[in-house]
Amino acid sequence: MKTALILFFIGTVDFIENGVVSAEITTSHRTIEEVELPVQLFPCEIRESDIFYFVYVDGVTEIRCGEPPR
């Protein structure tokens, strides 16, 4: 049985350059962290201002595009 736990890490793409995404991640403690991630980690085509979030499923952290389900 799959269990999904939505981590409270929601990101917004600032810009994309040379295959690297620069984004701001809002943590569960409402702090903002700046991160850089390879474009290849995203399961969708992304653009500036797009939203993504992280999900922990069966011991694996996944990036999902769009807003998290409510």
SEFIZA-3560 file (N, C-alpha, C; in Angstrom, 3 decimals):
REM SEFIZA-3560
<numar><xx>0.845</xx><yy>-1.179</yy><zz>0.000</zz><atom>N</atom></numar>
<numar><xx>0.000</xx><yy>0.000</yy><zz>0.000</zz><atom>CA</atom></numar>
<numar><xx>0.887</xx><yy>1.238</yy><zz>0.000</zz><atom>C</atom></numar>
<numar><xx>0.620</xx><yy>2.165</yy><zz>-0.885</zz><atom>N</atom></numar>
<numar><xx>1.403</xx><yy>3.391</yy><zz>-0.962</zz><atom>CA</atom></numar>
<numar><xx>0.857</xx><yy>4.414</yy><zz>0.006</zz><atom>C</atom></numar>
<numar><xx>1.772</xx><yy>5.027</yy><zz>0.723</zz><atom>N</atom></numar>
<numar><xx>1.395</xx><yy>6.146</yy><zz>1.573</zz><atom>CA</atom></numar>
<numar><xx>2.120</xx><yy>7.372</yy><zz>1.074</zz><atom>C</atom></numar>
<numar><xx>1.412</xx><yy>8.459</yy><zz>1.023</zz><atom>N</atom></numar>
<numar><xx>2.010</xx><yy>9.712</yy><zz>0.569</zz><atom>CA</atom></numar>
<numar><xx>1.913</xx><yy>10.731</yy><zz>1.697</zz><atom>C</atom></numar>
<numar><xx>3.011</xx><yy>11.349</yy><zz>1.961</zz><atom>N</atom></numar>
<numar><xx>3.056</xx><yy>12.412</yy><zz>2.951</zz><atom>CA</atom></numar>
<numar><xx>3.556</xx><yy>13.644</yy><zz>2.229</zz><atom>C</atom></numar>
<numar><xx>2.750</xx><yy>14.676</yy><zz>2.197</zz><atom>N</atom></numar>
<numar><xx>3.183</xx><yy>15.908</yy><zz>1.543</zz><atom>CA</atom></numar>
<numar><xx>4.065</xx><yy>16.661</yy><zz>2.519</zz><atom>C</atom></numar>
<numar><xx>5.286</xx><yy>16.858</yy><zz>2.108</zz><atom>N</atom></numar>
<numar><xx>6.195</xx><yy>17.660</yy><zz>2.905</zz><atom>CA</atom></numar>
<numar><xx>5.793</xx><yy>19.113</yy><zz>2.708</zz><atom>C</atom></numar>
<numar><xx>6.019</xx><yy>19.896</yy><zz>3.695</zz><atom>N</atom></numar>
<numar><xx>5.612</xx><yy>21.287</yy><zz>3.582</zz><atom>CA</atom></numar>
<numar><xx>6.713</xx><yy>22.119</yy><zz>2.956</zz><atom>C</atom></numar>
<numar><xx>7.155</xx><yy>21.676</yy><zz>1.793</zz><atom>N</atom></numar>
<numar><xx>8.129</xx><yy>22.406</yy><zz>1.005</zz><atom>CA</atom></numar>
<numar><xx>7.470</xx><yy>22.733</yy><zz>-0.323</zz><atom>C</atom></numar>
<numar><xx>7.143</xx><yy>23.989</yy><zz>-0.505</zz><atom>N</atom></numar>
<numar><xx>6.525</xx><yy>24.440</yy><zz>-1.745</zz><atom>CA</atom></numar>
<numar><xx>7.490</xx><yy>25.412</yy><zz>-2.396</zz><atom>C</atom></numar>
<numar><xx>7.714</xx><yy>25.238</yy><zz>-3.689</zz><atom>N</atom></numar>
<numar><xx>8.689</xx><yy>26.062</yy><zz>-4.381</zz><atom>CA</atom></numar>
<numar><xx>8.092</xx><yy>26.889</yy><zz>-5.493</zz><atom>C</atom></numar>
<numar><xx>8.776</xx><yy>27.968</yy><zz>-5.804</zz><atom>N</atom></numar>
<numar><xx>8.426</xx><yy>28.828</yy><zz>-6.926</zz><atom>CA</atom></numar>
<numar><xx>9.680</xx><yy>29.043</yy><zz>-7.759</zz><atom>C</atom></numar>
<numar><xx>9.562</xx><yy>28.817</yy><zz>-9.065</zz><atom>N</atom></numar>
<numar><xx>10.696</xx><yy>28.980</yy><zz>-9.968</zz><atom>CA</atom></numar>
<numar><xx>10.978</xx><yy>30.462</yy><zz>-10.152</zz><atom>C</atom></numar>
<numar><xx>12.223</xx><yy>30.868</yy><zz>-9.851</zz><atom>N</atom></numar>
<numar><xx>12.634</xx><yy>32.253</yy><zz>-10.091</zz><atom>CA</atom></numar>
<numar><xx>13.070</xx><yy>32.415</yy><zz>-11.545</zz><atom>C</atom></numar>
<numar><xx>14.055</xx><yy>31.592</yy><zz>-11.959</zz><atom>N</atom></numar>
<numar><xx>14.504</xx><yy>31.623</yy><zz>-13.347</zz><atom>CA</atom></numar>
<numar><xx>15.206</xx><yy>30.312</yy><zz>-13.684</zz><atom>C</atom></numar>
<numar><xx>15.370</xx><yy>30.079</yy><zz>-14.982</zz><atom>N</atom></numar>
<numar><xx>16.023</xx><yy>28.881</yy><zz>-15.488</zz><atom>CA</atom></numar>
<numar><xx>17.156</xx><yy>29.336</yy><zz>-16.396</zz><atom>C</atom></numar>
<numar><xx>18.359</xx><yy>28.811</yy><zz>-16.145</zz><atom>N</atom></numar>
<numar><xx>19.518</xx><yy>29.194</yy><zz>-16.947</zz><atom>CA</atom></numar>
<numar><xx>20.470</xx><yy>28.020</yy><zz>-17.050</zz><atom>C</atom></numar>
<numar><xx>20.866</xx><yy>27.696</yy><zz>-18.265</zz><atom>N</atom></numar>
<numar><xx>21.833</xx><yy>26.615</yy><zz>-18.518</zz><atom>CA</atom></numar>
<numar><xx>21.428</xx><yy>25.293</yy><zz>-17.871</zz><atom>C</atom></numar>
<numar><xx>20.147</xx><yy>24.964</yy><zz>-17.923</zz><atom>N</atom></numar>
<numar><xx>19.675</xx><yy>23.693</yy><zz>-17.392</zz><atom>CA</atom></numar>
<numar><xx>19.553</xx><yy>23.631</yy><zz>-15.885</zz><atom>C</atom></numar>
<numar><xx>19.660</xx><yy>24.786</yy><zz>-15.240</zz><atom>N</atom></numar>
<numar><xx>19.553</xx><yy>24.835</yy><zz>-13.781</zz><atom>CA</atom></numar>
<numar><xx>18.394</xx><yy>25.753</yy><zz>-13.396</zz><atom>C</atom></numar>
<numar><xx>17.559</xx><yy>25.257</yy><zz>-12.484</zz><atom>N</atom></numar>
<numar><xx>16.420</xx><yy>26.018</yy><zz>-11.988</zz><atom>CA</atom></numar>
<numar><xx>16.822</xx><yy>26.706</yy><zz>-10.689</zz><atom>C</atom></numar>
<numar><xx>16.662</xx><yy>28.002</yy><zz>-10.628</zz><atom>N</atom></numar>
<numar><xx>16.853</xx><yy>28.748</yy><zz>-9.393</zz><atom>CA</atom></numar>
<numar><xx>15.457</xx><yy>28.981</yy><zz>-8.833</zz><atom>C</atom></numar>
<numar><xx>15.245</xx><yy>28.552</yy><zz>-7.581</zz><atom>N</atom></numar>
<numar><xx>13.899</xx><yy>28.624</yy><zz>-7.008</zz><atom>CA</atom></numar>
<numar><xx>13.958</xx><yy>29.023</yy><zz>-5.546</zz><atom>C</atom></numar>
<numar><xx>12.817</xx><yy>29.475</yy><zz>-5.058</zz><atom>N</atom></numar>
<numar><xx>12.647</xx><yy>29.753</yy><zz>-3.637</zz><atom>CA</atom></numar>
<numar><xx>11.736</xx><yy>28.683</yy><zz>-3.070</zz><atom>C</atom></numar>
<numar><xx>12.160</xx><yy>28.079</yy><zz>-1.973</zz><atom>N</atom></numar>
<numar><xx>11.390</xx><yy>27.036</yy><zz>-1.307</zz><atom>CA</atom></numar>
<numar><xx>10.891</xx><yy>27.598</yy><zz>0.018</zz><atom>C</atom></numar>
<numar><xx>9.592</xx><yy>27.481</yy><zz>0.259</zz><atom>N</atom></numar>
<numar><xx>9.017</xx><yy>27.868</yy><zz>1.543</zz><atom>CA</atom></numar>
<numar><xx>8.891</xx><yy>26.605</yy><zz>2.384</zz><atom>C</atom></numar>
<numar><xx>9.528</xx><yy>26.593</yy><zz>3.540</zz><atom>N</atom></numar>
<numar><xx>9.530</xx><yy>25.413</yy><zz>4.400</zz><atom>CA</atom></numar>
<numar><xx>8.318</xx><yy>25.401</yy><zz>5.320</zz><atom>C</atom></numar>
<numar><xx>8.162</xx><yy>24.295</yy><zz>6.049</zz><atom>N</atom></numar>
<numar><xx>7.038</xx><yy>24.169</yy><zz>6.979</zz><atom>CA</atom></numar>
<numar><xx>7.127</xx><yy>25.188</yy><zz>8.112</zz><atom>C</atom></numar>
<numar><xx>8.317</xx><yy>25.736</yy><zz>8.334</zz><atom>N</atom></numar>
<numar><xx>8.498</xx><yy>26.756</yy><zz>9.365</zz><atom>CA</atom></numar>
<numar><xx>8.344</xx><yy>28.169</yy><zz>8.800</zz><atom>C</atom></numar>
<numar><xx>7.850</xx><yy>28.230</yy><zz>7.557</zz><atom>N</atom></numar>
<numar><xx>7.606</xx><yy>29.492</yy><zz>6.856</zz><atom>CA</atom></numar>
<numar><xx>8.877</xx><yy>30.315</yy><zz>6.627</zz><atom>C</atom></numar>
<numar><xx>9.997</xx><yy>29.623</yy><zz>6.529</zz><atom>N</atom></numar>
<numar><xx>11.228</xx><yy>30.298</yy><zz>6.119</zz><atom>CA</atom></numar>
<numar><xx>11.410</xx><yy>30.076</yy><zz>4.627</zz><atom>C</atom></numar>
<numar><xx>12.109</xx><yy>30.984</yy><zz>3.985</zz><atom>N</atom></numar>
<numar><xx>12.341</xx><yy>30.876</yy><zz>2.547</zz><atom>CA</atom></numar>
<numar><xx>13.812</xx><yy>30.561</yy><zz>2.312</zz><atom>C</atom></numar>
<numar><xx>14.035</xx><yy>29.504</yy><zz>1.546</zz><atom>N</atom></numar>
<numar><xx>15.389</xx><yy>29.073</yy><zz>1.197</zz><atom>CA</atom></numar>
<numar><xx>15.548</xx><yy>29.171</yy><zz>-0.320</zz><atom>C</atom></numar>
<numar><xx>16.704</xx><yy>29.630</yy><zz>-0.759</zz><atom>N</atom></numar>
<numar><xx>16.999</xx><yy>29.651</yy><zz>-2.190</zz><atom>CA</atom></numar>
<numar><xx>17.748</xx><yy>28.379</yy><zz>-2.548</zz><atom>C</atom></numar>
<numar><xx>17.305</xx><yy>27.710</yy><zz>-3.624</zz><atom>N</atom></numar>
<numar><xx>17.932</xx><yy>26.459</yy><zz>-4.057</zz><atom>CA</atom></numar>
<numar><xx>18.161</xx><yy>26.488</yy><zz>-5.560</zz><atom>C</atom></numar>
<numar><xx>19.070</xx><yy>25.636</yy><zz>-6.003</zz><atom>N</atom></numar>
<numar><xx>19.288</xx><yy>25.408</yy><zz>-7.427</zz><atom>CA</atom></numar>
<numar><xx>19.134</xx><yy>23.916</yy><zz>-7.675</zz><atom>C</atom></numar>
<numar><xx>18.320</xx><yy>23.566</yy><zz>-8.668</zz><atom>N</atom></numar>
<numar><xx>18.038</xx><yy>22.174</yy><zz>-8.996</zz><atom>CA</atom></numar>
<numar><xx>18.177</xx><yy>21.971</yy><zz>-10.499</zz><atom>C</atom></numar>
<numar><xx>18.679</xx><yy>20.810</yy><zz>-10.934</zz><atom>N</atom></numar>
<numar><xx>18.731</xx><yy>20.541</yy><zz>-12.373</zz><atom>CA</atom></numar>
<numar><xx>17.324</xx><yy>20.445</yy><zz>-12.963</zz><atom>C</atom></numar>
<numar><xx>17.146</xx><yy>20.951</yy><zz>-14.154</zz><atom>N</atom></numar>
<numar><xx>15.864</xx><yy>20.894</yy><zz>-14.843</zz><atom>CA</atom></numar>
<numar><xx>15.387</xx><yy>19.448</yy><zz>-14.966</zz><atom>C</atom></numar>
<numar><xx>16.301</xx><yy>18.499</yy><zz>-15.117</zz><atom>N</atom></numar>
<numar><xx>15.954</xx><yy>17.090</yy><zz>-15.310</zz><atom>CA</atom></numar>
<numar><xx>15.197</xx><yy>16.493</yy><zz>-14.125</zz><atom>C</atom></numar>
<numar><xx>15.250</xx><yy>17.110</yy><zz>-12.951</zz><atom>N</atom></numar>
<numar><xx>14.537</xx><yy>16.581</yy><zz>-11.793</zz><atom>CA</atom></numar>
<numar><xx>13.033</xx><yy>16.842</yy><zz>-11.861</zz><atom>C</atom></numar>
<numar><xx>12.613</xx><yy>17.738</yy><zz>-12.730</zz><atom>N</atom></numar>
<numar><xx>11.206</xx><yy>18.106</yy><zz>-12.813</zz><atom>CA</atom></numar>
<numar><xx>10.478</xx><yy>17.200</yy><zz>-13.805</zz><atom>C</atom></numar>
<numar><xx>9.320</xx><yy>16.666</yy><zz>-13.402</zz><atom>N</atom></numar>
<numar><xx>8.582</xx><yy>15.754</yy><zz>-14.270</zz><atom>CA</atom></numar>
<numar><xx>7.678</xx><yy>16.467</yy><zz>-15.291</zz><atom>C</atom></numar>
<numar><xx>7.852</xx><yy>17.762</yy><zz>-15.423</zz><atom>N</atom></numar>
<numar><xx>7.038</xx><yy>18.542</yy><zz>-16.352</zz><atom>CA</atom></numar>
<numar><xx>7.895</xx><yy>19.649</yy><zz>-16.930</zz><atom>C</atom></numar>
<numar><xx>7.366</xx><yy>20.316</yy><zz>-17.938</zz><atom>N</atom></numar>
<numar><xx>8.046</xx><yy>21.483</yy><zz>-18.475</zz><atom>CA</atom></numar>
<numar><xx>7.750</xx><yy>22.649</yy><zz>-17.542</zz><atom>C</atom></numar>
<numar><xx>8.783</xx><yy>23.359</yy><zz>-17.123</zz><atom>N</atom></numar>
<numar><xx>8.589</xx><yy>24.451</yy><zz>-16.170</zz><atom>CA</atom></numar>
<numar><xx>9.014</xx><yy>25.780</yy><zz>-16.767</zz><atom>C</atom></numar>
<numar><xx>8.437</xx><yy>26.830</yy><zz>-16.213</zz><atom>N</atom></numar>
<numar><xx>8.754</xx><yy>28.205</yy><zz>-16.621</zz><atom>CA</atom></numar>
<numar><xx>8.892</xx><yy>29.054</yy><zz>-15.367</zz><atom>C</atom></numar>
<numar><xx>9.369</xx><yy>30.271</yy><zz>-15.557</zz><atom>N</atom></numar>
<numar><xx>9.459</xx><yy>31.206</yy><zz>-14.440</zz><atom>CA</atom></numar>
<numar><xx>8.090</xx><yy>31.384</yy><zz>-13.796</zz><atom>C</atom></numar>
<numar><xx>8.065</xx><yy>31.473</yy><zz>-12.484</zz><atom>N</atom></numar>
<numar><xx>6.866</xx><yy>31.657</yy><zz>-11.653</zz><atom>CA</atom></numar>
<numar><xx>6.039</xx><yy>30.392</yy><zz>-11.454</zz><atom>C</atom></numar>
<numar><xx>6.426</xx><yy>29.264</yy><zz>-12.062</zz><atom>N</atom></numar>
<numar><xx>5.696</xx><yy>28.016</yy><zz>-11.835</zz><atom>CA</atom></numar>
<numar><xx>5.886</xx><yy>27.548</yy><zz>-10.396</zz><atom>C</atom></numar>
<numar><xx>4.882</xx><yy>26.839</yy><zz>-9.892</zz><atom>N</atom></numar>
<numar><xx>4.902</xx><yy>26.316</yy><zz>-8.529</zz><atom>CA</atom></numar>
<numar><xx>5.131</xx><yy>24.814</yy><zz>-8.576</zz><atom>C</atom></numar>
<numar><xx>5.862</xx><yy>24.303</yy><zz>-7.589</zz><atom>N</atom></numar>
<numar><xx>6.077</xx><yy>22.869</yy><zz>-7.452</zz><atom>CA</atom></numar>
<numar><xx>6.145</xx><yy>22.544</yy><zz>-5.971</zz><atom>C</atom></numar>
<numar><xx>6.072</xx><yy>21.255</yy><zz>-5.659</zz><atom>N</atom></numar>
<numar><xx>6.156</xx><yy>20.840</yy><zz>-4.257</zz><atom>CA</atom></numar>
<numar><xx>6.800</xx><yy>19.465</yy><zz>-4.172</zz><atom>C</atom></numar>
<numar><xx>7.145</xx><yy>19.071</yy><zz>-2.967</zz><atom>N</atom></numar>
<numar><xx>7.802</xx><yy>17.798</yy><zz>-2.733</zz><atom>CA</atom></numar>
<numar><xx>6.850</xx><yy>16.835</yy><zz>-2.034</zz><atom>C</atom></numar>
<numar><xx>6.900</xx><yy>15.552</yy><zz>-2.436</zz><atom>N</atom></numar>
<numar><xx>6.097</xx><yy>14.499</yy><zz>-1.817</zz><atom>CA</atom></numar>
<numar><xx>7.038</xx><yy>13.360</yy><zz>-1.454</zz><atom>C</atom></numar>
<numar><xx>6.799</xx><yy>12.762</yy><zz>-0.296</zz><atom>N</atom></numar>
<numar><xx>7.587</xx><yy>11.627</yy><zz>0.168</zz><atom>CA</atom></numar>
<numar><xx>6.709</xx><yy>10.379</yy><zz>0.031</zz><atom>C</atom></numar>
<numar><xx>7.059</xx><yy>9.473</yy><zz>-0.894</zz><atom>N</atom></numar>
<numar><xx>6.265</xx><yy>8.275</yy><zz>-1.165</zz><atom>CA</atom></numar>
<numar><xx>7.164</xx><yy>7.047</yy><zz>-1.090</zz><atom>C</atom></numar>
<numar><xx>6.824</xx><yy>6.112</yy><zz>-0.236</zz><atom>N</atom></numar>
<numar><xx>7.571</xx><yy>4.849</yy><zz>-0.107</zz><atom>CA</atom></numar>
<numar><xx>9.080</xx><yy>5.071</yy><zz>-0.016</zz><atom>C</atom></numar>
<numar><xx>9.486</xx><yy>6.016</yy><zz>0.789</zz><atom>N</atom></numar>
<numar><xx>10.907</xx><yy>6.254</yy><zz>1.013</zz><atom>CA</atom></numar>
<numar><xx>11.599</xx><yy>7.077</yy><zz>-0.060</zz><atom>C</atom></numar>
<numar><xx>10.842</xx><yy>7.604</yy><zz>-1.015</zz><atom>N</atom></numar>
<numar><xx>11.426</xx><yy>8.380</yy><zz>-2.110</zz><atom>CA</atom></numar>
<numar><xx>10.811</xx><yy>9.774</yy><zz>-2.115</zz><atom>C</atom></numar>
<numar><xx>11.645</xx><yy>10.785</yy><zz>-2.242</zz><atom>N</atom></numar>
<numar><xx>11.157</xx><yy>12.156</yy><zz>-2.357</zz><atom>CA</atom></numar>
<numar><xx>10.968</xx><yy>12.476</yy><zz>-3.829</zz><atom>C</atom></numar>
<numar><xx>9.769</xx><yy>12.957</yy><zz>-4.180</zz><atom>N</atom></numar>
<numar><xx>9.451</xx><yy>13.307</yy><zz>-5.557</zz><atom>CA</atom></numar>
<numar><xx>9.120</xx><yy>14.784</yy><zz>-5.656</zz><atom>C</atom></numar>
<numar><xx>9.441</xx><yy>15.360</yy><zz>-6.810</zz><atom>N</atom></numar>
<numar><xx>9.004</xx><yy>16.720</yy><zz>-7.114</zz><atom>CA</atom></numar>
<numar><xx>7.755</xx><yy>16.594</yy><zz>-7.959</zz><atom>C</atom></numar>
<numar><xx>6.730</xx><yy>17.346</yy><zz>-7.608</zz><atom>N</atom></numar>
<numar><xx>5.479</xx><yy>17.365</yy><zz>-8.373</zz><atom>CA</atom></numar>
<numar><xx>5.195</xx><yy>18.799</yy><zz>-8.806</zz><atom>C</atom></numar>
<numar><xx>4.650</xx><yy>18.937</yy><zz>-9.975</zz><atom>N</atom></numar>
<numar><xx>4.379</xx><yy>20.260</yy><zz>-10.542</zz><atom>CA</atom></numar>
<numar><xx>2.996</xx><yy>20.757</yy><zz>-10.140</zz><atom>C</atom></numar>
<numar><xx>2.873</xx><yy>22.064</yy><zz>-10.022</zz><atom>N</atom></numar>
<numar><xx>1.602</xx><yy>22.681</yy><zz>-9.659</zz><atom>CA</atom></numar>
<numar><xx>1.481</xx><yy>22.828</yy><zz>-8.162</zz><atom>C</atom></numar>
<numar><xx>0.293</xx><yy>23.214</yy><zz>-7.735</zz><atom>N</atom></numar>
<numar><xx>0.025</xx><yy>23.385</yy><zz>-6.305</zz><atom>CA</atom></numar>
<numar><xx>-0.313</xx><yy>22.036</yy><zz>-5.678</zz><atom>C</atom></numar>
<numar><xx>0.040</xx><yy>21.841</yy><zz>-4.416</zz><atom>N</atom></numar>
<numar><xx>-0.297</xx><yy>20.578</yy><zz>-3.753</zz><atom>CA</atom></numar>
<numar><xx>-1.806</xx><yy>20.438</yy><zz>-3.578</zz><atom>C</atom></numar>
<numar><xx>-2.287</xx><yy>19.184</yy><zz>-3.563</zz><atom>N</atom></numar>
<numar><xx>-3.720</xx><yy>18.987</yy><zz>-3.340</zz><atom>CA</atom></numar>
<numar><xx>-4.097</xx><yy>19.457</yy><zz>-1.937</zz><atom>C</atom></numar>
<numar><xx>-5.304</xx><yy>19.846</yy><zz>-1.796</zz><atom>N</atom></numar>
<numar><xx>-5.781</xx><yy>20.334</yy><zz>-0.481</zz><atom>CA</atom></numar>
<numar><xx>-6.361</xx><yy>19.233</yy><zz>0.337</zz><atom>C</atom></numar>
//
